[in-house]
Amino acid sequence: MIELIEKKFEKYIAIERDTISKQAKFYNSKLEVMKEWRDRELELYLYKNGKMLNLSIENPDKKKIKNCIDKANKIMDYISPTSFEIGYDTNYVYEKFFDENVINDDKIAEKVENAINLLNKECAGILFAQIEKIKIHTPYTSQEDRNSMAYFSIRVFDKDSSGHAVSCSRKLMNIDEKIAKDAEEIAMKGKKPKMVKEGKYDVIFTPLAFANLLSYFSNFCSAFAVDAGYSFLVNKIGKKVANECITIYDSGIERDGIYSTKFDDEGVATRKTCIVKDGILKTYLHNSTTAKKHNTKTTANAGIISPSPWNVVLKEGEYSVEEMIEEVKNGLLITNLWYTRFHNYIKGDFSTVARDSAFYIRNGEIESAVKGIRISDNLERLFKNINALSKHKKQIYWWEMENPVFSTYALIKDVFITTV
């Protein structure tokens, strides 16, 4: 395959992915569905005469690959020119966990059943697990990697209230069934919620809720988002974009980070990159093509078209959750967010809805459950208004997020709240 590509193209990237995915789905407090997917795919990025073409082949064999390469060679005459750079860095880090048993059916089912049996209330959710084996070939390197990941997402219901919790790891044994009790406690405390009043509130976001905002923030750091004009971080390198207590890293090498990987889509060794330090934006996330345009070096975040974060890591703060609650005179505790939508990408204006139980705080004490919360605000303004972060940090990922985030609790001042 590589010999054939090298004869016809100046540059190339060939990525072979072989994945096995398992999903246990439960509802009405019963494990109802176990699914399995097996996928083999070859993704090709081919470049010559200033033009780049991207193709993918499912279940590739020699005949499919040859036909695809021949067609690509003919199509090249009809596509527009584009820049395409491939980086080189083989300083690979070999520290991440790998668990062959992460897709073991019996162990997955046991995890789910254990969680259900802890509860007195109705629950629903999924446990998703995956093993990926990957090979990459470029003019500069040929490498292999393997990855494992799992995430457990559970919601517990108590009449008119609910609670949500997640657990993520590269090892199935590290998935914590006891989060089911956390979700149940949130649901039970959220009974008989009162309608929230519109206005400004000091808001404490749990790690589950704040991870949602951090995920969006990190994706706005992509150089592609900046160049395409849908990021509020345009022209803000070296400028303040968050409170001084905020330091954010992107890391492809976290030992238990479920998106950690040996190399990016160019074969470049992944690393830990400081995006924001003490509130100051330090860099965008780059592949080699965007790095050349910005006169800098790749951050090993390819995405050939769009650089994207691996695992977002927020540096923890100095507060306990109890101390944060004591700081609030008129505020809210929000346990989850969803339906986050941006009305103006270049300004960072957005709205999002509080999901599951939320609580009103008066004079340092949780007074009652509340409902109907919509946040209508600006992401940069919120990050500049962060007042405190907790000592506690947790890896968060579920279907509402594009990438995993190691998030703390966060106290944000003067958040604009409207009603749903």
C-alpha positions in Angstrom: 0.0 0.0 0.0 2.6 2.5 1.0 4.8 1.8 -2.0 1.8 2.5 -4.3 1.0 5.8 -2.5 4.6 7.0 -2.6 4.7 6.5 -6.4 1.8 8.8 -7.0 1.8 11.4 -4.2 4.3 13.8 -2.7 3.0 13.6 0.9 0.6 11.2 2.6 -0.8 10.0 5.9 -2.4 6.6 6.2 -4.2 5.7 9.4 -5.5 2.2 10.1 -8.0 1.9 12.9 -9.4 -1.3 14.3 -11.9 -0.8 17.1 -14.1 -3.0 19.3 -16.9 -1.2 21.2 -19.3 -2.5 23.8 -22.3 -0.8 25.3 -24.5 -1.9 28.2 -27.8 0.0 28.3 -30.1 -0.1 31.3 -33.4 1.6 32.1 -36.2 1.0 34.6 -33.4 -0.3 36.8 -32.8 -3.3 34.6 -29.9 -4.1 32.2 -31.8 -4.5 29.0 -29.3 -4.3 26.0 -25.8 -5.3 25.3 -24.4 -4.2 22.0 -21.1 -4.8 20.2 -19.5 -2.9 17.2 -16.4 -4.0 15.3 -15.0 -1.5 12.9 -12.0 -1.5 10.5 -11.2 1.7 8.7 -8.3 3.1 6.6 -8.2 6.9 6.4 -5.9 8.5 3.7 -4.7 12.0 3.3 -3.0 12.4 -0.1 -1.2 15.4 -1.4 0.4 16.5 -4.6 0.7 19.7 -6.7 -0.5 21.8 -3.9 -3.7 19.8 -3.4 -4.9 17.5 -0.6 -7.6 14.9 -0.7 -9.0 12.9 2.3 -10.6 9.5 1.8 -11.7 6.7 4.0 -12.2 3.0 3.3 -14.3 0.6 5.4 -13.0 -2.9 5.8 -10.0 -2.2 3.5 -8.4 -4.9 1.4 -5.7 -4.7 -1.4 -8.3 -4.3 -4.1 -10.3 -1.5 -2.4 -7.1 0.4 -1.5 -5.7 0.2 -5.1 -9.1 1.4 -6.6 -9.3 4.2 -4.1 -5.8 5.4 -4.8 -6.4 5.3 -8.5 -9.6 7.3 -8.2 -7.9 9.8 -5.9 -5.2 10.4 -8.4 -7.8 11.3 -11.1 -9.9 13.5 -8.8 -6.8 15.6 -7.8 -7.2 17.7 -11.0 -10.6 18.9 -10.0 -10.1 20.1 -6.4 -8.9 23.4 -5.0 -5.3 24.0 -3.8 -4.7 23.9 0.0 -1.7 23.9 2.3 -0.7 20.6 4.0 2.2 20.0 6.4 3.2 16.9 8.2 5.1 17.2 11.5 7.8 14.9 13.0 8.4 14.2 16.7 9.1 10.6 17.9 9.6 11.5 21.6 6.7 9.2 22.5 5.5 8.8 26.1 4.6 5.3 27.3 2.8 5.9 30.5 -1.0 5.5 29.8 -3.0 2.5 31.1 -4.2 -0.2 28.8 -6.8 -2.7 29.8 -7.6 -5.6 27.5 -10.5 -6.6 29.8 -12.3 -3.3 29.3 -14.6 -4.9 26.8 -15.3 -8.1 28.8 -19.1 -8.7 28.6 -19.4 -10.4 32.0 -17.4 -7.7 33.8 -19.3 -4.9 32.1 -22.6 -6.5 33.1 -21.4 -7.0 36.6 -20.5 -3.3 37.0 -23.9 -2.2 35.8 -25.7 -4.7 38.1 -23.7 -3.7 41.1 -24.6 0.0 40.5 -28.3 -0.8 40.1 -28.3 -3.0 43.3 -27.0 -0.1 45.4 -30.1 2.0 44.7 -33.6 2.3 46.1 -34.8 4.5 43.3 -35.3 4.0 39.5 -32.3 4.5 37.3 -31.2 4.5 33.7 -27.9 4.9 31.8 -25.1 3.3 29.9 -21.7 1.8 30.3 -19.6 2.2 27.1 -16.2 0.6 26.6 -13.8 0.4 23.7 -10.4 -0.9 22.6 -8.7 0.8 19.7 -5.6 -0.5 17.8 -4.1 2.0 15.4 -1.3 2.2 12.9 0.0 5.3 11.2 2.2 5.7 8.2 3.7 9.0 6.9 6.9 9.8 4.9 8.6 10.3 8.2 7.4 7.5 10.5 5.4 4.3 10.9 4.0 3.7 14.4 1.5 1.6 16.3 -0.6 2.3 19.4 -3.4 0.7 21.4 -5.9 2.4 23.6 -8.7 1.4 26.0 -11.4 3.5 27.6 -14.7 3.2 29.4 -17.3 5.6 30.8 -20.3 5.0 33.0 -23.2 7.4 32.9 -26.2 7.0 35.3 -29.3 9.0 36.1 -31.4 8.3 39.1 -35.1 9.5 39.3 -37.2 10.4 42.4 -40.6 11.5 41.2 -40.1 15.1 39.9 -36.3 15.2 40.4 -33.2 13.5 39.1 -29.5 13.2 39.6 -26.7 12.4 37.2 -23.2 11.1 37.8 -20.4 9.7 35.6 -17.2 7.7 36.0 -14.4 7.4 33.4 -11.2 5.4 33.1 -8.9 3.5 30.8 -9.4 0.5 33.1 -12.8 -1.1 33.7 -11.9 -1.9 37.3 -11.6 1.8 37.9 -15.1 2.5 36.9 -16.8 3.4 40.2 -20.3 1.9 40.7 -20.7 3.9 43.8 -21.4 7.0 41.8 -24.9 5.6 41.6 -25.4 6.6 45.2 -24.2 10.1 44.4 -26.8 10.5 41.7 -29.5 9.1 44.0 -28.6 11.6 46.7 -28.8 14.5 44.3 -32.2 13.2 43.1 -33.6 12.8 46.6 -32.5 16.3 47.7 -34.0 17.8 44.6 -37.6 17.0 45.4 -40.3 19.6 45.2 -38.3 22.2 43.4 -39.4 25.9 43.2 -39.3 28.0 40.1 -36.1 30.1 40.0 -36.4 33.8 39.6 -34.5 35.6 36.8 -31.5 37.7 37.8 -27.8 37.5 38.6 -26.6 34.8 40.9 -23.3 33.5 42.2 -23.2 30.0 40.9 -21.3 26.9 42.1 -20.9 24.4 39.2 -20.1 20.8 40.1 -17.4 19.1 38.1 -20.0 17.5 35.8 -21.5 20.9 35.0 -18.3 22.9 34.8 -16.7 20.3 32.5 -19.3 21.2 29.9 -18.1 24.8 29.8 -14.4 23.8 29.9 -14.9 21.5 27.0 -16.4 24.3 24.9 -13.7 26.7 26.0 -10.9 24.3 25.0 -12.5 23.7 21.5 -12.5 27.4 20.9 -8.7 27.2 21.4 -8.4 25.2 18.2 -6.4 27.2 15.6 -9.0 26.1 13.0 -11.8 27.7 15.0 -9.8 30.8 15.3 -8.9 31.0 11.6 -12.5 30.1 10.6 -13.8 33.0 12.6 -15.9 31.2 15.1 -13.9 31.6 18.3 -14.0 34.5 20.8 -10.2 33.9 21.3 -9.2 35.5 18.0 -6.1 37.7 18.5 -6.0 37.0 22.3 -2.6 35.2 22.7 -0.9 36.8 25.7 -4.1 38.4 26.9 -6.3 37.8 29.9 -9.2 35.5 29.1 -10.0 34.1 32.5 -9.5 34.8 36.2 -5.9 34.5 37.6 -6.9 31.3 39.4 -7.4 29.5 36.0 -4.6 27.4 34.5 -5.7 24.9 31.8 -3.7 22.2 30.1 -4.4 20.0 27.1 -2.8 16.6 27.6 -2.5 13.6 25.3 -0.4 11.8 27.8 -2.5 11.6 31.0 -2.0 8.1 32.5 -5.8 7.6 32.9 -7.1 10.1 30.4 -9.5 8.3 28.2 -8.5 10.3 25.1 -4.7 9.9 25.7 -2.9 8.6 22.7 0.7 7.9 21.7 0.6 10.2 18.6 -1.7 12.6 16.8 -3.0 12.1 13.2 0.3 13.2 11.8 2.3 10.7 13.9 3.6 13.5 16.1 4.2 12.5 19.7 1.5 13.9 22.0 2.4 16.0 25.0 1.1 18.3 27.7 0.4 21.8 26.5 -0.4 24.8 28.7 -3.3 26.6 27.0 -4.1 29.1 29.8 -1.7 30.1 32.6 -2.9 32.3 35.5 -5.7 33.5 33.3 -3.5 34.4 30.3 -4.0 32.6 26.9 -0.7 31.1 26.0 -1.3 29.2 22.8 -3.9 27.9 20.3 -4.0 24.1 19.6 -2.2 23.4 16.4 -1.5 20.8 13.8 1.5 21.3 11.5 -0.4 23.2 8.9 -2.0 25.7 11.2 1.3 26.0 13.1 3.1 27.1 9.9 0.4 29.7 9.2 0.8 31.1 12.8 4.6 30.9 12.6 4.9 28.5 15.5 5.2 24.8 16.2 2.6 22.1 16.3 1.1 21.2 19.7 0.5 17.6 18.5 -3.3 18.1 18.3 -3.9 17.0 14.7 -6.9 16.5 13.5 -5.5 17.1 10.0 -8.3 19.6 9.2 -9.1 20.9 12.7 -6.8 20.6 15.7 -8.7 19.4 18.7 -8.0 18.8 22.4 -7.2 15.4 23.9 -7.8 15.5 27.7 -8.5 19.0 29.2 -6.9 19.3 32.6 -7.9 22.2 34.9 -5.4 23.0 37.7 -7.2 22.5 41.0 -7.9 25.3 43.5 -7.6 25.6 47.3 -11.2 25.4 48.5 -13.4 22.6 49.9 -17.0 22.5 48.6 -18.3 23.5 52.0 -16.1 26.6 52.0 -17.3 27.5 48.6 -21.0 27.2 49.7 -20.2 29.3 52.7 -19.0 32.1 50.4 -22.4 32.4 48.6 -25.0 34.8 49.9 -27.5 34.6 47.0 -26.7 31.8 44.6 -27.2 28.5 43.0 -25.6 25.1 43.0 -25.9 23.6 39.5 -25.2 19.9 39.1 -25.4 19.4 35.3 -25.8 21.3 32.0 -27.0 20.4 28.6 -28.2 21.9 25.3 -25.3 24.4 25.4 -25.7 26.6 22.2 -23.8 29.6 21.0 -25.7 32.6 19.6 -22.5 34.4 18.6 -19.2 32.4 18.3 -16.9 35.3 17.8 -18.2 37.0 21.0 -18.8 33.8 23.0 -22.5 34.5 23.7 -24.3 31.4 24.7 -27.1 29.8 26.6 -27.4 26.5 28.4 -30.0 24.7 30.5 -29.5 23.2 34.0 -30.3 19.5 33.9 -31.2 17.4 36.9 -31.5 18.8 40.4 -30.3 22.3 41.2 -30.4 24.2 44.5 -30.8 27.7 45.8 -28.1 28.9 48.3 -28.9 31.7 50.8 -26.3 33.1 53.3 -24.0 30.1 52.9 -26.6 27.3 53.2 -28.6 25.3 50.7 -32.2 26.3 51.2 -34.2 24.5 48.6 -34.3 22.8 45.2 -35.0 25.0 42.2 -36.0 24.4 38.6 -36.4 26.2 35.3 -32.8 27.4 35.1 -31.3 28.7 31.9 -27.9 30.4 31.8 -27.8 33.2 29.2 -24.3 34.7 29.3 -20.9 35.1 27.7 -18.2 32.4 28.1 -15.3 34.8 28.4 -17.1 36.9 30.9 -17.9 33.8 33.0 -14.3 32.6 33.0 -13.1 36.0 34.1 -15.7 35.9 36.9 -14.5 32.6 38.4 -13.9 33.3 42.0 -12.8 29.9 43.4 -12.0 26.3 42.5 -12.1 23.3 44.6 -9.3 21.0 45.7 -11.3 18.1 44.3 -10.9 17.2 40.6 -12.6 14.5 38.6 -12.4 13.2 35.0 -15.7 13.8 33.2 -17.0 12.6 29.9 -20.5 11.7 28.5 -22.3 12.2 25.3 -23.0 15.9 25.8 -19.2 16.6 25.6 -16.7 16.4 22.7 -13.7 15.5 24.8 -12.9 14.4 28.4 -12.2 17.1 31.1 -10.5 16.8 34.5 -12.7 19.4 36.2 -13.1 20.8 39.7 -16.1 22.6 41.3 -16.1 26.2 40.3 -17.7 29.3 41.9 -18.6 32.0 39.3 -19.8 35.4 40.3 -22.8 37.3 38.8 -24.1 34.7 36.3 -27.1 35.8 34.3 -30.0 33.4 34.9 -33.2 33.4 32.9 -36.0 30.8 33.0 -36.9 27.9 30.8 
